[in-house]
Amino acid sequence: MFRSTRRGPAALRDALPVRVTVLVTVTLLSMCLLAVSARAATTGTSTTCQPYTSTPCLFPFPDNRLTKPVKGSATGLQLNLPQAAMPENTTGVQVSPAPYNQNDGFSPGSAILLHISQLDTQKALTETKAVGLLNMSAYKAKDAPIMVIDEKTGQRQMIYTQLDANATSAATTNLMILPGSNWQDGHTYVVVLRDLRNASGHLISAPSWFEKLRDGKRLPAAERSQAKRYANIFKVLKKAKVTQDKTLYAAWDFTVASSKELSGRLLSIRNSAFAQLGDTDLGSGVVSGSAPAESVTSDTPMTFANGQTGNVVIGTFQIPCYLQVCGDSATSGFNYASSGLYATPVQGPGNVGTAGFECVIPSSASSSNPARIVLYGHGLLGSMDEVTDAPISALATTQNMVMCATNWWGLAEDDQNFDTQAVSNLNLFPVMIDRLQQGVLNAVLLGRLMDNPQGLAADPHFEQGGRPVINTGELYYDGNSQGGIFGGITTAISPDIRRAVLGVTGEDYANSLVQRSTDFGSPTTIGSFSWLLWADYADNNSARYTITLDLMDQLWDRADPVGYVQGLGATPFANTPSHSVLMQISYGDHQVSMYAGAAEARSIGADAYEPGGTPGSALTTGGGRNANFNLFYGLKPAPISGSYSGSVIEVWDSGPGHTLNPPVGNIPPTDSLTNQDPHGDPRATPLAQQQISDYLQPSGTFVNVCANAPCHSSDYTP
């Protein structure tokens, strides 16, 4: 049987799951352009505002004034975002707060946002001496002007601050405070702003709403309900030795969603799906029950780009469907039997879907030399056929691995048109997030199909002389870009994967990944995610633009590593084995920011490879890399000799003659002849491939393949 040709361009398959700059239908783009040109005046709720006024307001965000107490909530709270303050698109349709208000707290990846008049230029931020991305150790400074304090422990959270680099004027320039590692699930934090300075170095006076609270003055009616809350906040500040005087500009608290809220839906459908296979003890590490039903549709001999040979096997497998309708191009969300706070998706009667798979079987795999099995994750808006791309097939054929992939529903090739509509009408966005969770479940079930002796190992296409050519019992994961990002989720919930490689990965889509990605684009790049969101929701007001992204983050974490990295750390999810990951990131990556990768490593608790074990030293060998000396700040150095089987992050550099330092602000790099994207370089580097193979072994370890020196990709250019 013939194998269909690849439909999407390679760049698209490699991109983050926000790349809508290509293959978008002319009709949809025309509709967006018409909507923008027809808009005569600004509509929608302003978000450059102050709380406790008659103007509907979300700033500062997140803030527990936007919650309500609820019995039965794991945090004691439930979000209560007001409809009147939600963003509105060019057609006058407001975003419904209903799906957001199902959360019992805010996203662990939330950016803290507010607008401060006079603290709206870089000179003012410099005068304030606020902690920045390149000097995160300053968050510990005794006189730090911006702090986030864990209410329970009294400890400061590692943070960095920035002014929105997308802003078009000082009046729309928001202050952004971001976590250096995730806000912890279920914790409450107090945000402290003190001794803020304007561009002339003068103290910025507190806003009237906070001044009354701070100084014990009579409160207006709208603020009286906050008195008890602020008594607790000021108690936390006193314990942290923060003086309650005129230098204190503002303070408030916010609570992070619980693990039950963040990962409960996906873990619930995982448990249900595996129970149908007959496996109800997923933490045992023992494969039991049956394998998903599968059918091979083609088996084609192939010579790969490296000259090695093998077979490409394509087929389908059955999955229980927890969406209303399943399929590669379906556009419906989860099916629920109830609307309670922690309601989980249910499978409708007889609702079974079909997902595809594609596998590379190298000629080296035989019944006497069975191959390792590796679940592979493809890039943005791509498809499972990425498994035959040159770097991936080279890894499979040189290391005797059978690598199989399925489409990431929600952000695969067939999803691109619907995803574009979801950006223009964010009331469709929850459907995309639901599909992503079903897509992760599909991948985990494909892993079980590979790992169960009754699965692919019993299919004649994976046999030689009646015996399997794959070695079940040890399933591994490898993925790049979107596949690296979603690999964190897939690995965290998988009962079969113990060791994984996350290539050019990161976390926190809305507030970190997409804003720093060339795939995200800019508001002036016609057809990009940014252009669509800016045109339909921001109306050239970057204050609304940043809050809209932060709102999206409140749902995105259900399908973002920020909602699952705790399962990759010291405490795996219930009924789930422990996991270790190797993160191979690329210095100055244009598509997946290395800063987002470093944040994920901190959230996991990974160690960092640095020559000589000195943090930062891998980045100080010329070429102006010294600016990022503290890229891995807060991480312990990984052992560079002997056997180490834990989680490690490592940066690969294509060289200063290939890739420049990335922007410090929340904007993407600029592609040019002197600043080329190194995104695909680590996976194509033989040393990195060897390191992957060494790690993905039954007793795999992190091997120092860079000889105690900085790791250079194959195309390193001094």
C-alpha positions in Angstrom: 0.0 0.0 0.0 1.2 3.6 -0.7 2.0 6.1 1.9 0.5 9.6 1.5 2.9 12.5 1.1 3.5 15.0 3.9 1.1 17.9 3.6 2.5 20.5 6.0 5.8 22.4 5.6 8.7 21.3 7.8 8.8 24.7 9.6 5.2 24.3 10.6 5.7 20.8 12.0 8.5 22.2 14.2 6.6 25.1 15.6 5.0 25.8 18.9 1.3 25.1 19.1 0.4 28.7 18.3 1.7 29.0 14.8 -1.2 30.1 12.7 0.9 32.2 10.3 0.6 29.7 7.5 -2.0 27.4 6.0 -4.8 29.6 7.4 -7.7 29.8 5.0 -8.2 33.0 3.0 -11.8 33.2 4.2 -10.8 33.3 7.9 -8.1 35.9 7.4 -10.5 38.0 5.3 -13.1 37.9 8.1 -10.5 39.1 10.6 -9.3 41.9 8.4 -12.9 43.1 7.8 -13.7 43.0 11.5 -10.7 45.2 12.3 -11.4 47.7 9.6 -15.0 47.9 10.5 -14.3 48.8 14.1 -14.8 52.5 14.5 -14.1 52.9 18.2 -12.7 51.0 21.2 -15.2 48.6 22.7 -14.9 46.1 25.6 -13.8 46.6 29.1 -10.7 48.6 29.8 -8.1 46.7 31.8 -5.8 49.6 32.5 -7.8 50.3 35.7 -7.8 50.3 39.5 -9.9 48.0 41.6 -12.9 49.1 43.8 -14.1 51.6 41.3 -17.2 51.7 39.2 -15.2 50.6 36.2 -15.1 46.8 35.7 -11.6 45.8 36.5 -9.3 42.8 36.4 -6.1 44.6 37.5 -4.1 43.7 39.5 -4.2 40.1 38.3 -4.3 37.5 39.8 -6.0 38.7 43.0 -8.1 36.9 45.5 -10.7 39.7 45.4 -11.6 37.9 42.1 -12.6 34.7 44.1 -15.4 33.6 46.4 -15.4 31.2 49.3 -16.9 27.8 48.4 -17.5 24.7 50.6 -15.9 21.6 49.2 -13.1 23.4 47.4 -9.6 22.1 47.9 -8.4 25.6 48.4 -11.6 26.9 50.0 -12.1 29.2 47.0 -13.5 29.4 43.5 -12.7 32.0 40.9 -15.4 34.7 40.5 -14.3 36.7 37.5 -16.9 39.3 36.6 -18.5 39.1 33.2 -18.4 42.9 32.8 -14.6 42.9 33.0 -13.9 40.1 30.5 -12.2 40.9 27.2 -14.5 41.6 24.2 -13.6 41.0 20.5 -14.3 43.2 17.5 -17.7 41.7 16.9 -18.8 42.7 20.4 -18.7 39.2 21.9 -17.3 39.0 25.4 -15.4 36.1 26.7 -17.6 34.1 29.1 -16.1 33.7 32.5 -17.9 30.4 33.1 -15.1 27.9 32.3 -12.5 30.1 34.2 -14.8 30.3 37.2 -14.7 26.5 37.5 -11.1 26.8 38.8 -10.4 26.7 42.5 -7.5 29.1 42.2 -5.2 30.8 39.6 -2.7 29.2 37.3 0.7 28.1 38.6 2.1 29.9 35.6 0.2 33.2 36.0 2.0 36.4 35.3 1.2 39.0 37.9 0.0 42.1 36.0 -0.9 45.6 36.8 -0.4 49.1 35.4 1.5 51.6 37.5 1.6 55.1 36.2 5.2 56.4 36.2 6.6 52.9 36.5 6.0 52.4 32.7 9.5 52.9 31.3 12.7 50.9 31.5 14.4 53.8 33.2 11.8 53.8 36.0 12.2 50.0 36.4 16.0 50.5 36.6 15.6 53.2 39.2 13.4 50.9 41.2 16.1 48.2 41.1 13.6 45.5 40.5 14.8 41.9 40.0 15.2 41.0 36.3 15.4 37.9 34.2 19.2 38.0 34.0 19.8 38.6 37.7 17.2 36.5 39.5 19.3 36.1 42.6 18.3 39.7 43.4 14.9 38.4 44.5 16.6 37.6 47.8 17.9 41.1 48.4 17.0 42.5 51.8 15.6 45.7 50.3 14.0 44.1 47.2 11.2 46.4 46.0 9.1 43.7 44.5 8.5 40.4 46.3 6.1 37.5 46.3 5.9 35.8 49.7 4.4 32.3 50.4 1.7 33.1 53.0 2.2 29.8 54.8 6.0 29.4 54.9 7.0 33.1 54.8 9.5 32.3 52.1 10.0 34.5 49.1 9.3 33.0 45.7 11.9 33.2 43.0 10.6 35.8 40.5 11.7 38.3 37.8 10.1 41.4 36.6 9.7 43.0 33.2 7.7 45.7 31.4 5.6 44.4 28.5 7.8 44.9 25.5 4.8 44.7 23.2 3.3 47.9 24.6 2.6 50.7 22.1 2.7 53.6 24.7 3.6 54.2 28.3 -0.1 54.4 29.1 -0.5 50.8 28.1 2.7 49.4 29.5 2.0 46.8 32.1 4.4 45.6 34.8 4.8 41.9 34.7 6.0 39.7 37.6 6.7 36.1 36.6 7.7 33.1 38.6 11.2 31.7 38.2 9.6 28.3 38.9 5.9 27.5 39.2 3.7 29.0 41.9 3.0 25.9 44.0 -0.4 24.2 43.7 -2.8 25.3 46.4 -0.5 27.9 48.0 -1.5 31.5 48.7 1.0 34.2 48.0 1.3 37.8 49.0 2.5 40.3 46.4 4.5 43.2 47.8 5.4 46.4 45.9 7.4 48.9 47.9 9.8 51.9 47.3 8.9 52.1 43.7 10.6 54.9 41.7 9.8 56.8 38.6 12.2 57.7 35.9 13.6 60.6 37.9 14.2 58.4 41.0 11.3 59.9 43.0 9.1 57.7 45.2 5.8 56.7 43.5 2.8 57.3 45.8 0.4 54.5 46.6 -2.9 54.4 44.9 -5.8 55.7 46.9 -7.5 52.3 47.2 -4.5 50.8 48.9 -3.5 53.9 50.9 -6.7 53.7 52.9 -6.1 50.0 53.7 -2.4 50.5 54.5 -2.9 53.5 56.8 -6.1 52.3 58.6 -8.3 55.0 57.2 -12.0 54.8 56.9 -12.8 52.5 53.9 -15.3 53.3 51.2 -18.2 50.8 50.9 -16.6 48.9 48.0 -13.5 48.1 50.1 -15.0 47.3 53.5 -15.3 43.6 52.7 -11.5 43.5 52.3 -10.7 44.5 55.9 -10.4 41.0 57.3 -8.4 39.8 54.3 -6.0 42.7 54.6 -5.5 42.1 58.3 -4.1 38.7 57.4 -2.0 40.2 54.5 -0.5 42.8 56.8 0.3 40.1 59.3 2.3 38.3 56.7 4.1 41.5 55.8 5.0 42.2 59.4 6.4 38.7 59.8 8.5 39.3 56.6 9.7 42.6 58.2 8.0 44.7 55.5 7.4 48.1 57.0 3.8 49.3 56.6 4.7 53.0 55.8 4.4 55.4 52.9 7.0 53.5 50.9 4.6 50.5 50.6 2.9 51.0 47.3 0.5 48.0 47.2 0.0 44.5 48.5 -2.5 41.8 47.8 -2.8 38.0 47.8 -3.7 35.3 45.4 -4.3 31.5 45.7 -3.0 29.0 43.2 -5.3 26.2 41.9 -5.0 22.8 43.5 -3.5 19.7 41.9 -7.0 18.3 41.9 -8.2 21.1 39.7 -5.2 21.3 37.4 -4.7 17.6 36.6 -7.9 16.0 37.8 -9.6 15.8 34.4 -6.8 14.2 32.5 -5.9 11.8 35.4 -9.6 10.8 35.6 -9.9 9.9 31.9 -6.6 8.1 32.1 -7.7 5.9 35.0 -11.0 5.2 33.2 -9.4 4.3 29.9 -6.8 1.9 31.5 -9.5 0.3 33.7 -11.3 -0.6 30.5 -8.2 -2.4 29.4 -8.2 -4.3 32.7 -5.4 -2.4 34.5 -6.4 -0.7 37.7 -3.0 -0.6 39.5 -1.1 1.9 37.4 1.5 2.6 40.0 2.8 -1.0 40.1 5.0 -0.5 37.0 3.6 -3.8 35.7 1.7 -4.0 32.5 -1.5 -5.9 32.9 -4.8 -6.3 31.1 -5.3 -6.1 27.4 -3.8 -3.7 24.8 -5.9 -1.2 22.8 -7.4 -2.7 19.6 -5.3 -1.9 16.5 -5.1 -2.4 12.8 -2.2 -1.9 10.4 -3.1 -0.2 7.1 0.3 0.0 5.4 3.8 -1.4 5.8 6.3 0.2 3.5 10.0 -0.5 3.1 12.0 2.8 3.2 15.5 4.1 2.8 16.0 7.0 5.2 18.0 10.2 4.8 21.0 8.6 6.5 21.1 5.7 4.0 19.8 3.2 6.6 16.8 1.1 5.8 13.7 -0.1 7.6 9.9 -0.2 7.4 7.3 2.5 8.0 4.2 1.0 9.5 1.0 3.0 9.6 -2.2 2.0 11.3 -5.0 2.9 13.7 -6.0 2.1 17.3 -9.2 2.5 19.3 -9.5 4.9 22.2 -12.3 5.6 24.6 -13.7 9.0 23.7 -14.3 11.5 26.5 -15.0 14.3 24.0 -18.5 14.7 22.7 -17.1 13.7 19.3 -13.7 12.3 18.6 -11.6 12.5 15.4 -8.6 14.2 13.9 -10.7 17.2 12.8 -13.5 17.1 15.3 -14.4 20.4 17.1 -16.2 19.5 20.3 -15.1 19.6 23.9 -15.4 17.2 26.8 -18.6 15.3 27.7 -19.7 16.0 31.3 -22.4 14.3 33.3 -22.5 17.2 35.9 -21.3 20.7 36.3 -19.8 20.5 39.8 -16.5 22.2 40.7 -14.5 19.0 40.2 -16.6 17.4 37.5 -14.6 15.1 35.3 -15.3 14.0 31.7 -17.3 10.9 31.1 -17.4 8.6 28.1 -20.8 8.6 26.4 -22.4 5.2 25.7 -20.5 3.4 23.0 -18.4 6.5 22.3 -15.2 5.0 20.9 -12.7 6.9 18.7 -10.0 6.0 16.3 -6.5 7.5 16.4 -3.7 6.9 13.9 -0.2 5.7 14.6 3.0 5.7 12.5 6.1 3.7 13.4 9.7 3.4 12.1 11.1 -0.1 12.4 14.9 -0.1 11.6 16.3 -3.1 9.7 18.5 -3.7 12.7 15.5 -4.8 14.7 15.1 -8.6 14.7 13.8 -11.4 16.8 17.3 -12.0 18.1 18.0 -8.3 18.5 14.7 -6.7 19.5 14.6 -3.0 19.4 13.8 -0.6 22.3 10.3 1.0 22.0 10.1 4.8 22.1 6.9 6.9 21.9 7.7 10.0 19.9 6.0 13.4 20.1 5.7 15.7 17.0 5.9 19.5 16.6 3.2 22.1 16.2 0.3 21.6 13.9 2.2 18.7 12.4 1.5 15.0 12.3 2.7 11.6 13.3 4.7 11.3 10.1 7.4 13.5 11.7 8.7 10.2 13.0 10.3 9.6 9.6 12.1 13.0 9.5 15.9 12.8 9.1 17.0 13.3 12.8 14.3 11.0 14.2 14.8 8.2 11.7 18.6 8.5 12.2 18.1 8.0 16.0 15.9 5.0 15.3 18.2 3.3 12.8 21.5 4.0 14.5 20.3 3.1 18.0 18.0 0.2 17.2 14.8 1.9 18.3 11.2 1.4 17.1 9.7 4.8 17.3 6.0 5.4 17.0 3.9 8.6 17.1 0.3 9.7 16.9 -1.3 13.0 16.2 -1.5 15.5 19.0 -5.2 16.2 18.8 -6.0 19.8 19.5 -2.7 21.1 17.9 -2.2 18.8 15.0 -2.3 19.5 11.2 -6.1 19.0 11.0 -6.7 21.4 13.9 -5.3 24.5 12.4 -8.5 26.1 11.0 -10.5 25.5 14.2 -7.6 26.8 16.3 -7.5 30.0 14.3 -11.2 30.5 15.0 -10.6 29.9 18.7 -8.0 32.7 18.8 -10.6 35.1 17.2 -13.4 33.9 19.5 -11.9 32.8 22.8 -15.2 31.2 23.8 -14.1 28.3 21.5 -10.7 28.1 23.3 -11.8 25.6 26.0 -12.6 23.1 23.2 -9.0 23.3 22.0 -7.8 22.6 25.6 -10.2 19.7 26.0 -9.0 18.2 22.7 -5.4 18.5 23.8 -6.1 16.5 27.0 -7.7 13.8 24.9 -4.7 13.9 22.6 -2.3 13.3 25.5 -4.5 10.3 26.6 -4.3 9.0 23.0 -0.5 9.1 23.2 -0.4 7.3 26.6 -2.7 4.6 25.1 -0.4 4.2 22.1 2.4 3.7 24.6 0.5 0.9 26.2 -0.2 -0.6 22.7 3.6 -0.6 22.2 4.5 -1.9 25.7 1.8 -4.6 26.1 3.0 -8.0 24.7 -0.5 -8.4 23.4 -0.3 -5.2 21.4 2.1 -4.4 18.5 4.5 -7.1 19.6 1.8 -9.7 18.6 1.1 -8.1 15.2 2.8 -9.8 12.3 4.1 -6.5 11.0 6.2 -6.3 14.2 7.4 -9.9 14.1 10.1 -11.9 12.4 9.6 -15.7 12.2 6.6 -15.4 14.5 8.6 -13.7 17.2 8.5 -9.9 18.1 11.2 -7.6 16.9 10.4 -5.1 19.7 11.3 -5.4 23.4 8.3 -4.8 25.6 8.6 -4.1 29.2 10.5 -0.8 29.0 8.7 2.1 27.2 10.6 5.4 26.7 9.6 8.8 25.4 11.3 11.2 23.0 9.8 14.4 21.6 10.8 17.8 20.2 9.3 21.3 20.4 5.6 20.7 20.9 6.5 17.1 21.4 9.0 18.1 24.1 6.5 20.3 25.8 3.7 17.8 25.7 6.2 15.1 26.6 6.3 16.6 30.1 2.6 16.0 30.5 2.6 12.6 28.8 5.5 11.3 30.9 4.0 12.7 34.1 0.8 10.7 33.8 2.1 7.6 32.0 2.1 4.3 33.9 4.6 2.9 31.5 7.2 5.6 30.8 9.9 5.9 33.4 12.6 7.8 31.4 12.0 10.5 28.8 13.9 13.0 26.7 12.3 16.4 26.2 13.9 18.1 23.3 13.8 21.9 23.0 11.1 22.1 25.7 9.7 24.6 28.1 6.5 25.5 30.0 3.9 28.1 30.5 2.4 28.7 27.0 0.6 32.0 27.3 2.9 34.0 29.6 6.3 32.6 28.6 6.5 30.3 25.6 4.4 32.0 22.9 5.3 35.6 23.8 9.0 34.8 23.2 8.5 32.7 20.1 8.9 33.5 16.4 6.0 31.2 15.8 3.9 33.5 18.0 4.9 36.5 15.8 4.2 40.1 16.6 1.1 42.2 16.4 2.4 43.5 13.0 2.9 40.1 11.5 -0.2 39.5 9.5 -1.7 36.1 10.1 0.3 35.3 13.3 -1.3 34.3 16.6 -0.3 37.7 18.0 -1.8 39.6 15.1 -5.1 37.7 15.4 -5.4 38.2 19.1 -4.3 41.8 19.0 -6.7 42.6 16.2 -9.7 40.8 17.7 -9.2 41.5 21.4 -6.5 44.1 22.1 -7.6 46.8 19.6 -4.0 48.1 19.7 -4.2 48.3 23.5 -1.4 46.1 24.9 -2.8 46.4 28.4 -5.8 44.3 27.3 -3.5 42.1 25.2 -1.4 40.9 28.2 -4.4 40.4 30.4 -6.2 38.4 27.7 -3.1 36.1 27.4 -3.0 35.7 31.2 -6.7 34.7 31.2 -6.0 32.1 28.5 -3.3 30.7 30.8 -5.9 30.0 33.5 -7.4 27.3 31.1 -4.2 26.4 29.2 -2.6 24.9 32.3 -4.9 21.9 32.0 -2.8 21.0 28.9 0.5 22.7 29.9 3.5 21.3 31.8 2.8 23.9 34.5 -0.2 21.8 35.6 1.8 18.5 35.6 5.5 19.1 36.5 4.8 18.1 40.1 4.3 14.6 38.6 7.9 14.7 37.3 9.4 15.7 40.6 9.9 14.0 43.9 6.2 13.2 44.4 4.6 11.5 41.4 0.8 11.5 40.9 -1.1 8.9 42.8 -1.2 5.5 41.2 1.7 6.6 38.9 5.3 5.5 39.0 8.2 8.0 39.3 9.9 9.5 36.3 13.2 11.0 35.2 13.7 13.3 32.2 16.6 14.7 30.2 15.9 18.2 28.8 18.0 19.1 25.8 17.4 22.8 25.1 19.0 25.1 22.5 20.8 28.3 23.3 18.9 31.3 21.9 16.1 29.1 20.5 13.8 31.2 18.4 10.7 29.0 18.8 10.9 27.6 22.4 12.6 30.0 24.7 15.5 28.6 26.7 14.2 30.7 29.6 11.0 28.7 29.6 13.1 25.5 29.6 15.1 26.7 32.6 11.8 27.5 34.5 10.5 24.0 33.8 13.7 22.5 35.1 13.4 24.5 38.3 9.8 23.4 38.7 10.7 19.8 38.2 13.8 20.0 40.4 16.2 18.9 37.7 19.9 19.3 37.9 21.9 21.3 35.3 24.8 20.2 33.3 27.6 22.7 33.6 31.3 22.1 32.8 33.2 21.6 36.0 29.9 21.8 38.0 30.0 25.6 38.1 26.5 27.0 37.5 26.6 29.3 34.5 30.0 28.3 33.2 28.7 26.6 30.1 27.6 30.1 28.9 30.8 32.0 29.5 33.1 30.8 26.8 33.0 33.9 24.5 30.5 35.1 22.0 28.8 37.4 24.4 27.1 34.5 26.2 28.1 36.0 29.6 24.8 37.9 29.8 23.1 34.6 30.5 25.5 33.4 33.1 22.6 32.8 35.4 20.4 30.9 33.0 20.4 27.9 35.3 20.2 29.9 38.6 18.7 27.9 41.4 19.6 24.5 39.9 22.1 22.1 41.4 25.0 21.1 39.1 24.5 17.6 37.6 27.3 15.0 38.2 29.6 15.0 35.2 31.2 11.7 36.0 30.0 8.3 37.1 26.4 7.2 36.8 23.5 9.6 37.4 20.0 8.5 36.5 18.0 11.6 37.7 16.5 14.5 35.7 19.0 16.8 34.0 18.7 20.0 31.8 21.5 20.7 29.3 21.9 23.6 26.8 23.3 23.0 23.3 24.9 26.0 21.6 25.1 26.5 17.8 27.5 29.3 18.4 27.6 33.1 18.4 28.3 33.1 14.7 25.0 31.2 14.2 22.6 32.5 16.9 22.7 35.7 18.9 21.6 36.2 22.5 17.8 36.2 22.7 15.9 39.3 23.7 15.5 39.8 27.5 11.9 41.1 27.1 8.8 39.2 26.2 9.3 39.4 22.5 10.6 36.9 19.9 14.1 36.9 18.4 14.5 38.3 14.8 15.4 35.7 12.2 18.3 36.9 10.0 21.4 35.6 8.2 23.4 36.5 11.3 20.8 35.2 13.8 19.6 31.8 12.6 17.1 29.6 14.6 19.0 26.7 16.3 15.7 25.0 17.2 16.3 21.8 15.3 20.1 21.6 15.9 20.3 19.5 19.1 18.2 16.6 17.7 20.4 16.5 14.6 23.7 16.4 16.5 25.1 12.8 16.7 26.5 13.4 20.2 23.1 14.5 21.4 21.5 11.4 19.8 24.1 9.2 21.6 23.2 10.9 24.9 19.5 10.2 24.2 20.3 6.5 23.6 22.4 6.3 26.8 19.6 7.9 28.8 16.8 5.7 27.4 18.0 2.4 28.7 16.6 0.1 31.5 19.4 1.4 33.7 20.0 4.5 31.7 22.1 7.4 33.0 23.0 10.9 32.0 26.3 10.6 30.1 28.6 13.6 29.8 29.1 13.6 26.1 30.6 17.1 26.0 33.9 16.3 27.8 33.3 18.7 30.7 33.0 21.6 28.1 30.0 23.5 26.7 27.9 21.3 24.4 28.1 22.4 20.8 25.7 21.4 18.1 27.0 20.0 14.9 26.7 23.3 13.0 28.5 25.3 15.8 29.8 28.6 14.3 32.2 30.6 16.5 
